[in-house]
Structure formats: structure tokens, C-alpha cells
Amino acid sequence: MDVRVVLAILNSGLLNRYYRIISLEAGRALAQVDIDVLEDLPFKRPSAEDERELLDLVGQRQGGAPNPELTNWLEVLVERAYAP
């Protein structure tokens, strides 16, 4: 799997919310990433089609100004991987 897809998933709002809930780091002074918690994050690989689309969207976002529409579509693709 392309590292850009992995980073898109790890930096998604979905995994950020999940991490904050299980790590209890939100709102703490000097909060740090807990490797044990990071290793326990559920990681789902998107479908091949969604993976290609994630790569395309990540490419469009790189080096450009923040684009809420692209960000929202990235979130949809990541959440779709976790949907039952």
C-alpha cells in the first residue's frame, strides 16, 4: 500500500477522533503520541478503486492551499473503508 494512503487514513478525522477517545490525551498539557495506542488503531484498507481515488486527491492537495471540498471527499473515502 502506498504510504500516502496510509498517511491519509492516519490523518483522517475518523482515526483522529478514535485516537483521542482511546488515548485520553485530548486537552492535556504536553500531550504525546502513545505508540502502544497507535499500534492498536484499527486499520482498514480501502477498496482498490477508493485507494486510487485517495491517491489522486492526496496528489491534488499536496503543495496547494487547503481545499475543504477535497478534504471532505478524503474523509468520505476513509469512512467508507470502515463502514460495515
C-alpha positions in Angstrom: 0.0 0.0 0.0 1.3 3.5 -0.9 2.5 5.4 2.2 0.3 8.4 1.1 -2.8 6.3 1.5 -1.6 5.2 5.0 -1.0 8.8 5.9 -4.4 9.9 4.6 -6.0 7.3 6.8 -4.0 8.0 9.9 -4.6 11.8 9.5 -8.3 11.4 8.8 -10.8 12.9 11.2 -12.2 9.4 11.8 -9.0 8.0 13.2 -8.1 11.3 15.0 -11.5 11.1 16.9 -10.9 7.4 17.7 -7.4 8.1 18.9 -8.5 10.9 21.1 -11.1 8.8 22.7 -8.9 5.8 23.5 -5.7 7.7 24.3 -7.2 10.2 26.8 -4.6 12.7 25.6 -7.1 15.4 24.4 -6.8 18.6 26.3 -3.7 17.5 28.3 -0.7 19.8 28.5 2.2 18.3 26.6 0.1 15.5 25.1 2.2 12.9 23.3 1.6 10.2 20.8 1.4 6.9 22.6 2.9 4.2 20.4 1.0 1.4 22.1 -2.3 3.2 21.3 -1.1 3.9 17.8 -0.3 0.2 17.2 -3.8 -0.7 18.4 -5.6 1.6 15.9 -7.9 -0.4 13.6 -6.5 -0.1 10.1 -8.8 -0.9 7.2 -7.5 -0.9 3.6 -9.8 0.9 1.2 -11.1 -0.8 -1.9 -8.7 -0.7 -4.9 -10.9 1.9 -6.5 -11.1 4.1 -3.4 -7.3 3.7 -2.9 -6.7 5.1 -6.4 -9.0 7.9 -5.7 -7.4 8.7 -2.3 -4.0 8.9 -4.1 -5.4 11.2 -6.7 -6.9 13.5 -4.0 -3.7 13.5 -2.0 -1.8 14.5 -5.1 -4.2 17.4 -5.7 -3.8 18.6 -2.0 0.0 18.4 -1.9 1.5 21.8 -2.0 -1.8 23.6 -2.6 -4.0 25.7 -0.4 -6.4 23.9 1.8 -9.5 22.8 -0.1 -12.5 21.9 2.1 -14.1 20.0 -0.8 -11.1 17.8 -1.3 -10.8 17.3 2.5 -14.4 16.3 2.8 -14.1 13.8 -0.1 -11.0 12.3 1.5 -12.9 11.8 4.8 -15.8 10.1 2.9 -13.4 7.6 1.2 -11.7 6.8 4.5 -15.0 6.4 6.4 -16.3 4.1 3.6 -13.4 1.7 4.3 -14.7 1.4 7.9 -18.4 1.1 7.1 -19.9 -2.3 7.6 
